Amino acid sequence: MGNLIIPGETALSGRIYKDWLAHHGIEGKVAEAVKDPPVGLRNVKNMCFLNAILQCFYHTPMLRRNLSLACESAVVKDQWLIQLHQLFTQMDESRRSQNLIAATEMASLIQAASTNGEFQHGEQADAHEAFMLLVSKLLEGCISSRGLSLTEKEQIEQSSLIGHIFGMSLSQSVRCKHCGDKSVHCRSEYCFCVTCPLEKNGERRFNMDVKDLLTTHTQEEHINEWKCDKCSKVGCVRQAGIAHPPNVLPVHVSRLQRGFGPTVTFEKELTVQCDPPSPGKKKTQVKYALYGVIVYRSMGSNGGHYFAFVRSGRGANEQWYVADDDEVRSVTWPEVTREEPFMLLYEAVNVVPPLITEPERRLFEEEQIQKEARRKAEAEAAAREEKRLRLKQEEAFSLFHQRQQAEVERVRQSIMNWSHRGQAEATSKQLEHEDPYTPPGTELSSTTAGSEGRGFRHDDHAWSPPQETRRRSIMDFSRWSLFHSCQCSVPSAEYSDSLEDDAMHCM
């Protein structure tokens, strides 16, 4: 695809990643669900928050499939991606060997990446913060961020292997109430954070559904203090939304006062409306199915504990399990819904294609221009070749026609020559059969006699002179007929001696 290089693009991001998906035949295909039950992970020095996240990662079908293929293709060089894939492999082997394992390598990596010691051994940590740190480190392993602006980095991250799974674009639009001027700002996010309010319209809330929280987050908000730069009047309508949906939608439920807020309920299915900021693009709806729930259970002054519910299989074959560190057991769906969700993970029912970045779009447009130029050049070359072949064909046809005409003329001349020879031979043969007698008194040369003899006709041995000769013979009858009263034209030499008079002759 073209000769231009997109900054930050690697084997796991941008066009190369899209080509990689097509090469492996998984572009647009939903990954198979994890069918096996989870494997327990030992809790090493209060790492329950990490175990809960890793259990959800393990049961993310798209992450398992794409990461495994990438590592097998030897295109993964980042240690975070490699360690995560190795952990998945160890969990598969542990299922067969029945031996518990600990995510010590991943724990070491996250401790080393800690900026203020929040993920050190024995310290209480927030699972949402750990989730965001893990995703950011996995993203860094998919791109090359050197020389990129913030916007370019966000876009190239969303077009990567990890960004294709968890990445989304959240939009925020501001519209002036008076002149209608509208501005839209988009930012990349990898978790949808919603706040569970204690009250709504002055009334205490006791129950709220996750759908209501998402609706509240995306509903219009009227701000009277805002001033328009275009018309200088005050008052606007602000609204948040999803511009580009993810394939995995993590939802973090934030509570202002943990333990005192309303009960949050959730369902297996969730439909999210997406509003692309580009003009001309219609709003779409994306359906999601729940496959992971991270729960935080408070223990008062002693802190709290994280564990996860994960789903294996889909549809009629689905089964839910609780993964509480090294304890794993199957549970029913009502048991899952009785817990307060800290994070919910939904997978898209249909695959969402990876984001096309602005550099990719510009490159695509340039490639289209180059392709159109090549097509035009090929069309012109084809037209010239067609014209050359047509002229060559016309020249060949003209030459063939000339040769054919010459051959026809030659054959015609041959036929005419043959006809003249045949006519001469026929005349010669006719002269050979003419009567040898010449009327008395005529002095015709051999040439004249021969030419006039062409008028003779042999019919049952009857002789008939030519018309001109006949007239002359009547005029000269007295010169050669023996019987003056006879009008016959038979020469006298042919009469029998026994004929004595005219009457006897003419009888």
C-alpha positions as CSV (number, residue, x, y, z in Angstrom):
1,M,0.0,0.0,0.0
2,G,1.8,3.1,-1.2
3,N,5.3,4.2,-0.4
4,L,4.6,6.6,2.5
5,I,5.4,5.7,6.1
6,I,2.9,6.6,8.8
7,P,4.7,7.8,11.9
8,G,4.2,5.4,14.9
9,E,3.0,2.6,12.8
10,T,4.4,-0.9,13.6
11,A,3.5,-4.5,12.8
12,L,0.7,-4.3,15.5
13,S,-0.8,-1.0,14.5
14,G,-2.2,1.0,11.5
15,R,-2.3,-0.4,8.0
16,I,0.1,-3.2,8.8
17,Y,-2.2,-4.5,11.6
18,K,-5.2,-4.3,9.3
19,D,-3.3,-6.3,6.6
20,W,-2.3,-8.7,9.3
21,L,-5.9,-9.3,10.2
22,A,-6.8,-9.9,6.6
23,H,-3.8,-12.2,6.1
24,H,-4.9,-14.5,9.0
25,G,-8.5,-14.4,7.8
26,I,-9.9,-12.9,11.1
27,E,-10.9,-9.5,9.8
28,G,-14.5,-9.0,10.9
29,K,-14.8,-12.4,12.5
30,V,-16.0,-12.8,16.1
31,A,-13.5,-14.8,18.2
32,E,-14.7,-18.1,19.7
33,A,-15.6,-17.8,23.3
34,V,-13.4,-19.4,26.0
35,K,-15.1,-22.7,26.7
36,D,-13.0,-23.9,29.7
37,P,-13.5,-22.8,33.3
38,P,-11.0,-20.4,34.8
39,V,-7.9,-21.4,36.6
40,G,-7.2,-20.1,40.1
41,L,-4.3,-17.6,40.7
42,R,-2.5,-17.4,44.0
43,N,-2.7,-14.1,45.8
44,V,0.8,-12.9,46.5
45,K,0.9,-10.0,49.0
46,N,-2.5,-8.4,48.3
47,M,-2.5,-8.8,44.5
48,C,-6.2,-9.7,44.4
49,F,-7.0,-6.6,42.2
50,L,-4.5,-7.8,39.6
51,N,-5.8,-11.4,39.7
52,A,-9.4,-10.1,39.1
53,I,-8.2,-8.1,36.0
54,L,-6.1,-10.9,34.6
55,Q,-9.1,-13.4,34.9
56,C,-11.2,-11.0,32.8
57,F,-8.3,-10.6,30.3
58,Y,-8.1,-14.4,30.0
59,H,-11.8,-14.6,29.2
60,T,-11.7,-11.9,26.6
61,P,-11.9,-14.0,23.4
62,M,-10.6,-11.3,21.0
63,L,-7.6,-10.6,23.1
64,R,-6.8,-14.3,23.6
65,R,-7.0,-15.0,19.8
66,N,-5.2,-12.0,18.4
67,L,-2.4,-11.9,21.0
68,S,-1.8,-15.7,20.5
69,L,-1.6,-15.3,16.7
70,A,0.7,-12.2,17.0
71,C,3.1,-14.1,19.3
72,E,3.1,-17.1,17.1
73,S,3.9,-14.9,14.1
74,A,6.9,-13.5,16.0
75,V,5.7,-9.9,15.5
76,V,5.5,-9.2,19.3
77,K,8.6,-7.7,20.8
78,D,7.2,-5.9,23.9
79,Q,7.7,-7.6,27.3
80,W,4.2,-6.7,28.5
81,L,2.5,-8.4,25.6
82,I,4.9,-11.4,25.8
83,Q,4.4,-11.9,29.6
84,L,0.6,-11.6,29.2
85,H,0.6,-14.3,26.5
86,Q,2.9,-16.5,28.6
87,L,0.5,-16.2,31.5
88,F,-2.4,-17.3,29.4
89,T,-0.3,-20.3,28.3
90,Q,0.6,-21.1,31.9
91,M,-3.1,-21.0,32.9
92,D,-3.9,-23.4,30.1
93,E,-1.2,-25.8,31.3
94,S,-2.3,-25.4,34.9
95,R,-5.8,-26.6,34.0
96,R,-4.3,-29.9,32.8
97,S,-1.7,-30.2,35.6
98,Q,-4.1,-29.0,38.4
99,N,-1.3,-26.9,39.8
100,L,-1.9,-23.3,41.0
101,I,0.2,-20.5,39.5
102,A,0.9,-16.9,40.5
103,A,1.1,-14.0,38.1
104,T,4.5,-13.0,39.5
105,E,5.9,-11.6,36.2
106,M,3.0,-9.4,35.6
107,A,3.0,-8.3,39.2
108,S,6.7,-7.4,38.9
109,L,6.0,-5.4,35.7
110,I,3.2,-3.4,37.3
111,Q,5.2,-2.7,40.4
112,A,8.1,-1.4,38.3
113,A,5.7,0.8,36.4
114,S,4.2,2.3,39.6
115,T,4.8,6.0,39.9
116,N,3.8,6.6,43.5
117,G,4.0,3.1,45.0
118,E,0.3,2.4,44.7
119,F,1.0,-1.1,43.4
120,Q,3.7,-2.2,45.8
121,H,3.5,-5.6,47.6
122,G,1.1,-5.5,50.5
123,E,-0.4,-2.2,49.6
124,Q,-4.1,-1.6,48.9
125,A,-4.7,-0.7,45.2
126,D,-7.5,0.3,43.0
127,A,-8.5,-2.2,40.3
128,H,-9.6,0.4,37.9
129,E,-6.2,2.2,38.1
130,A,-4.4,-1.1,37.6
131,F,-6.6,-1.8,34.6
132,M,-5.8,1.5,33.0
133,L,-2.1,1.1,33.7
134,L,-2.1,-2.4,32.1
135,V,-3.9,-1.2,29.0
136,S,-1.6,1.8,28.6
137,K,1.5,-0.4,28.8
138,L,0.1,-2.9,26.4
139,L,-0.7,-0.1,24.0
140,E,2.9,1.2,24.2
141,G,4.0,-2.2,23.1
142,C,2.0,-1.9,19.9
143,I,3.2,1.5,18.6
144,S,6.2,3.7,18.3
145,S,5.4,7.0,20.0
146,R,8.6,8.8,19.1
147,G,7.9,12.1,17.3
148,L,4.1,11.9,17.6
149,S,1.8,14.6,18.8
150,L,-0.9,13.7,21.4
151,T,-3.6,13.5,18.7
152,E,-1.4,11.3,16.4
153,K,-0.5,9.0,19.3
154,E,-4.2,8.6,20.3
155,Q,-5.2,7.7,16.8
156,I,-2.3,5.3,16.2
157,E,-3.1,3.6,19.5
158,Q,-6.7,3.0,18.6
159,S,-5.7,1.4,15.3
160,S,-3.4,-1.1,17.2
161,L,-4.1,-4.6,18.4
162,I,-5.0,-3.5,22.0
163,G,-6.7,-0.3,20.8
164,H,-8.9,-2.4,18.4
165,I,-10.1,-4.3,21.4
166,F,-10.5,-1.7,24.2
167,G,-10.2,1.6,22.4
168,M,-13.1,4.0,21.9
169,S,-13.6,7.6,20.9
170,L,-15.7,9.7,23.3
171,S,-17.1,12.9,21.9
172,Q,-18.3,16.1,23.6
173,S,-20.3,18.6,21.6
174,V,-21.1,22.2,22.6
175,R,-23.9,24.0,20.7
176,C,-24.8,27.6,21.2
177,K,-28.5,28.1,22.0
178,H,-28.7,31.3,19.9
179,C,-26.7,31.0,16.7
180,G,-26.5,27.2,16.6
181,D,-22.7,27.2,16.2
182,K,-21.4,23.7,17.2
183,S,-18.0,22.4,18.1
184,V,-17.1,18.8,18.7
185,H,-14.1,17.5,20.5
186,C,-13.1,13.8,20.6
187,R,-10.7,12.0,22.9
188,S,-9.5,8.4,23.1
189,E,-10.6,6.3,26.1
190,Y,-10.3,2.7,27.2
191,C,-12.9,2.6,29.9
192,F,-16.3,4.2,30.1
193,C,-16.5,5.8,33.6
194,V,-20.0,6.6,35.0
195,T,-20.8,8.1,38.4
196,C,-23.6,6.7,40.5
197,P,-25.3,9.7,42.1
198,L,-26.9,9.6,45.5
199,E,-29.8,11.7,44.4
200,K,-31.7,12.7,41.3
201,N,-33.9,15.8,41.2
202,G,-33.6,16.2,44.9
203,E,-34.8,12.6,45.6
204,R,-32.8,9.8,47.0
205,R,-32.0,7.0,44.6
206,F,-32.1,3.5,45.8
207,N,-31.8,1.5,42.6
208,M,-30.1,2.4,39.3
209,D,-29.4,0.3,36.2
210,V,-26.2,0.6,34.2
211,K,-28.3,1.6,31.2
212,D,-29.6,4.5,33.2
213,L,-26.1,5.6,34.1
214,L,-25.0,5.5,30.5
215,T,-28.1,7.5,29.5
216,T,-27.5,10.0,32.2
217,H,-23.9,10.4,31.1
218,T,-24.8,11.1,27.4
219,Q,-27.9,13.3,28.0
220,E,-27.9,17.0,27.1
221,E,-26.7,19.4,29.7
222,H,-27.7,23.1,29.7
223,I,-25.1,25.6,30.7
224,N,-26.2,29.2,31.1
225,E,-22.8,30.7,32.0
226,W,-21.1,29.6,28.8
227,K,-20.5,32.5,26.3
228,C,-20.4,31.9,22.5
229,D,-17.3,33.2,20.7
230,K,-19.3,33.7,17.5
231,C,-22.3,35.7,18.6
232,S,-21.1,36.7,22.1
233,K,-24.4,35.5,23.7
234,V,-24.5,33.2,26.7
235,G,-26.1,29.7,27.0
236,C,-25.2,26.4,25.4
237,V,-26.1,22.8,25.3
238,R,-23.4,20.3,26.0
239,Q,-23.6,16.6,25.3
240,A,-21.3,13.6,25.6
241,G,-21.4,10.6,23.4
242,I,-19.5,7.7,21.8
243,A,-18.0,8.6,18.4
244,H,-16.3,5.3,17.7
245,P,-17.3,2.2,19.7
246,P,-14.9,-0.4,21.1
247,N,-15.0,-4.2,20.7
248,V,-14.8,-4.6,24.4
249,L,-16.6,-2.0,26.5
250,P,-15.3,-1.7,30.1
251,V,-17.6,0.2,32.3
252,H,-16.4,1.5,35.6
253,V,-19.0,2.4,38.2
254,S,-17.7,5.2,40.4
255,R,-19.4,5.8,43.7
256,L,-19.2,9.1,45.6
257,Q,-19.7,7.3,48.9
258,R,-19.0,3.6,48.7
259,G,-21.5,1.6,50.6
260,F,-24.0,4.4,50.9
261,G,-25.1,4.8,47.3
262,P,-28.0,3.2,45.4
263,T,-27.8,-0.4,44.3
264,V,-26.6,-0.8,40.8
265,T,-28.2,-3.4,38.7
266,F,-27.1,-4.8,35.3
267,E,-28.2,-7.2,32.6
268,K,-26.5,-9.6,30.2
269,E,-27.1,-7.4,27.2
270,L,-26.5,-3.7,26.6
271,T,-27.1,-1.5,23.5
272,V,-25.1,1.6,23.0
273,Q,-25.8,4.4,20.6
274,C,-22.9,5.9,18.7
275,D,-22.9,9.3,17.1
276,P,-20.0,9.8,14.7
277,P,-18.9,13.5,14.6
278,S,-18.3,13.4,10.9
279,P,-21.1,15.1,8.9
280,G,-23.2,12.8,6.8
281,K,-22.6,9.7,9.0
282,K,-25.7,8.3,10.6
283,K,-26.1,7.3,14.2
284,T,-25.6,3.6,14.8
285,Q,-26.4,1.1,17.6
286,V,-23.9,-1.5,18.9
287,K,-25.1,-4.5,20.9
288,Y,-22.9,-5.9,23.6
289,A,-23.0,-9.0,25.8
290,L,-21.6,-9.2,29.3
291,Y,-18.7,-11.6,30.0
292,G,-16.9,-10.2,33.0
293,V,-17.7,-8.5,36.3
294,I,-15.1,-7.2,38.8
295,V,-16.5,-6.9,42.3
296,Y,-15.1,-5.0,45.3
297,R,-16.2,-6.2,48.7
298,S,-15.5,-3.7,51.5
299,M,-14.0,-5.0,54.7
300,G,-14.4,-1.8,56.7
301,S,-11.2,-0.5,58.3
302,N,-9.3,-3.6,57.0
303,G,-9.7,-2.5,53.5
304,G,-11.4,-4.6,50.9
305,H,-11.1,-7.5,48.5
306,Y,-11.4,-7.8,44.7
307,F,-12.7,-10.9,42.8
308,A,-14.3,-11.5,39.4
309,F,-17.2,-13.3,37.8
310,V,-16.3,-14.6,34.3
311,R,-18.4,-16.3,31.6
312,S,-17.3,-19.3,29.5
313,G,-19.2,-20.2,26.3
314,R,-22.0,-18.2,24.8
315,G,-25.8,-18.3,24.5
316,A,-27.3,-21.6,25.6
317,N,-23.8,-23.0,26.4
318,E,-22.7,-20.2,28.7
319,Q,-21.6,-20.8,32.2
320,W,-20.7,-18.3,34.9
321,Y,-17.8,-18.8,37.4
322,V,-16.5,-16.9,40.3
323,A,-12.7,-16.5,40.3
324,D,-11.7,-15.5,43.8
325,D,-7.9,-15.8,43.7
326,D,-7.2,-19.5,43.9
327,E,-10.8,-20.4,44.5
328,V,-12.9,-21.2,41.4
329,R,-16.4,-22.5,41.3
330,S,-19.4,-22.3,39.0
331,V,-22.3,-20.0,39.9
332,T,-25.7,-19.1,38.6
333,W,-26.7,-15.9,37.0
334,P,-28.8,-14.7,40.0
335,E,-25.7,-15.1,42.2
336,V,-23.8,-12.8,39.8
337,T,-26.5,-10.1,39.9
338,R,-26.6,-10.0,43.7
339,E,-23.1,-8.4,43.8
340,E,-22.4,-4.7,43.4
341,P,-20.3,-4.2,40.2
342,F,-17.1,-2.3,40.4
343,M,-16.3,-2.9,36.7
344,L,-18.4,-4.5,33.9
345,L,-16.8,-5.9,30.7
346,Y,-19.0,-6.3,27.6
347,E,-18.0,-7.7,24.2
348,A,-19.6,-6.5,21.0
349,V,-21.9,-9.0,19.3
350,N,-20.5,-8.0,15.9
351,V,-16.9,-7.0,15.3
352,V,-16.2,-3.3,15.1
353,P,-13.5,-2.5,12.5
354,P,-10.3,-0.8,13.7
355,L,-10.1,2.9,13.6
356,I,-8.8,4.6,10.4
357,T,-6.4,7.3,11.4
358,E,-6.0,10.7,9.7
359,P,-2.6,9.8,8.2
360,E,-4.1,6.5,7.0
361,R,-7.0,8.5,5.4
362,R,-4.6,10.9,3.7
363,L,-2.5,8.0,2.5
364,F,-5.6,6.3,1.2
365,E,-6.6,9.4,-0.7
366,E,-3.1,9.7,-2.2
367,E,-3.1,6.0,-3.1
368,Q,-6.5,6.5,-4.7
369,I,-5.1,9.4,-6.8
370,Q,-2.1,7.3,-7.8
371,K,-4.4,4.4,-8.6
372,E,-6.6,6.6,-10.7
373,A,-3.5,7.9,-12.5
374,R,-2.3,4.4,-13.1
375,R,-5.7,3.4,-14.3
376,K,-5.9,6.4,-16.7
377,A,-2.4,5.6,-18.0
378,E,-3.2,2.0,-18.5
379,A,-6.5,3.0,-20.3
380,E,-4.6,5.3,-22.6
381,A,-1.9,2.7,-23.3
382,A,-4.7,0.1,-24.0
383,A,-6.4,2.6,-26.3
384,R,-3.1,3.2,-28.2
385,E,-2.5,-0.5,-28.5
386,E,-6.1,-1.1,-29.6
387,K,-5.6,1.6,-32.3
388,R,-2.3,0.1,-33.4
389,L,-3.9,-3.4,-33.7
390,R,-6.9,-1.9,-35.5
391,L,-4.6,-0.2,-38.1
392,K,-2.6,-3.3,-38.4
393,Q,-5.7,-5.3,-38.9
394,E,-7.0,-2.8,-41.5
395,E,-3.7,-2.9,-43.3
396,A,-3.7,-6.7,-43.3
397,F,-7.3,-6.8,-44.5
398,S,-6.5,-4.3,-47.3
399,L,-3.5,-6.4,-48.4
400,F,-5.6,-9.5,-48.3
401,H,-8.3,-7.8,-50.4
402,Q,-5.8,-6.6,-53.0
403,R,-4.3,-10.1,-53.2
404,Q,-7.8,-11.6,-53.5
405,Q,-8.7,-9.1,-56.3
406,A,-5.5,-10.0,-58.1
407,E,-6.3,-13.6,-57.8
408,V,-9.9,-13.1,-59.0
409,E,-8.5,-11.1,-62.0
410,R,-6.0,-13.8,-62.7
411,V,-8.7,-16.5,-62.6
412,R,-11.0,-14.3,-64.8
413,Q,-8.3,-13.9,-67.4
414,S,-7.6,-17.6,-67.3
415,I,-11.3,-18.3,-67.8
416,M,-11.4,-15.9,-70.7
417,N,-8.3,-17.4,-72.3
418,W,-9.7,-20.8,-71.8
419,S,-13.1,-19.7,-73.4
420,H,-11.3,-18.2,-76.4
421,R,-9.3,-21.4,-76.9
422,G,-12.4,-23.5,-76.5
423,Q,-14.4,-21.4,-79.0
424,A,-11.6,-21.6,-81.5
425,E,-11.4,-25.3,-81.1
426,A,-15.2,-25.6,-81.5
427,T,-15.1,-23.5,-84.6
428,S,-12.3,-25.6,-86.0
429,K,-14.2,-28.8,-85.4
430,Q,-17.4,-27.3,-86.9
431,L,-15.5,-26.4,-90.1
432,E,-14.3,-29.9,-90.3
433,H,-17.9,-31.1,-90.5
434,E,-19.1,-28.4,-93.1
435,D,-20.2,-29.5,-96.6
436,P,-17.3,-29.7,-99.0
437,Y,-19.3,-28.4,-102.0
438,T,-19.2,-24.8,-103.0
439,P,-22.1,-23.4,-105.1
440,P,-21.1,-23.0,-108.7
441,G,-20.2,-19.5,-109.7
442,T,-18.9,-18.4,-106.3
443,E,-15.4,-17.5,-105.9
444,L,-14.9,-17.5,-102.2
445,S,-11.6,-17.7,-100.7
446,S,-10.8,-20.2,-98.1
447,T,-10.9,-17.6,-95.4
448,T,-14.3,-16.3,-96.5
449,A,-15.7,-19.7,-96.9
450,G,-14.5,-20.6,-93.5
451,S,-16.0,-17.6,-91.9
452,E,-19.3,-17.9,-93.7
453,G,-19.3,-21.6,-93.0
454,R,-19.9,-20.8,-89.3
455,G,-23.5,-20.3,-90.2
456,F,-24.0,-23.8,-91.4
457,R,-26.1,-26.1,-89.2
458,H,-26.1,-29.8,-89.4
459,D,-29.4,-31.2,-88.5
460,D,-30.2,-34.8,-89.6
461,H,-27.8,-34.3,-92.6
462,A,-29.9,-31.4,-93.8
463,W,-27.8,-28.6,-95.2
464,S,-28.9,-25.0,-94.9
465,P,-26.7,-22.3,-96.3
466,P,-26.4,-19.0,-94.5
467,Q,-29.1,-16.4,-95.2
468,E,-26.8,-14.2,-97.3
469,T,-25.7,-17.2,-99.4
470,R,-29.3,-18.3,-99.8
471,R,-30.3,-14.9,-101.2
472,R,-27.4,-14.9,-103.6
473,S,-28.2,-18.5,-104.7
474,I,-31.7,-17.5,-105.6
475,M,-30.5,-14.6,-107.6
476,D,-28.0,-16.8,-109.4
477,F,-30.3,-19.8,-109.8
478,S,-30.4,-19.5,-113.6
479,R,-26.6,-19.8,-113.6
480,W,-26.3,-23.2,-111.9
481,S,-29.8,-25.0,-111.6
482,L,-30.6,-27.6,-114.3
483,F,-34.3,-27.0,-114.1
484,H,-35.3,-23.4,-114.8
485,S,-38.8,-23.7,-113.3
486,C,-37.5,-25.4,-110.1
487,Q,-37.0,-23.2,-107.0
488,C,-35.1,-25.9,-105.2
489,S,-31.7,-25.1,-104.0
490,V,-30.3,-28.6,-104.3
491,P,-27.3,-28.6,-106.6
492,S,-27.8,-30.3,-109.8
493,A,-25.0,-32.7,-109.0
494,E,-27.2,-34.4,-106.5
495,Y,-30.0,-35.2,-108.9
496,S,-30.4,-38.6,-110.2
497,D,-29.9,-39.2,-113.8
498,S,-33.3,-40.7,-114.0
499,L,-35.0,-37.3,-113.4
500,E,-35.9,-35.9,-116.8
501,D,-38.0,-32.9,-116.1
502,D,-39.0,-30.3,-113.6
503,A,-42.2,-32.0,-112.6
504,M,-40.5,-35.2,-111.8
505,H,-37.9,-33.3,-109.8
506,C,-40.4,-31.3,-107.8
507,M,-42.7,-34.1,-106.9
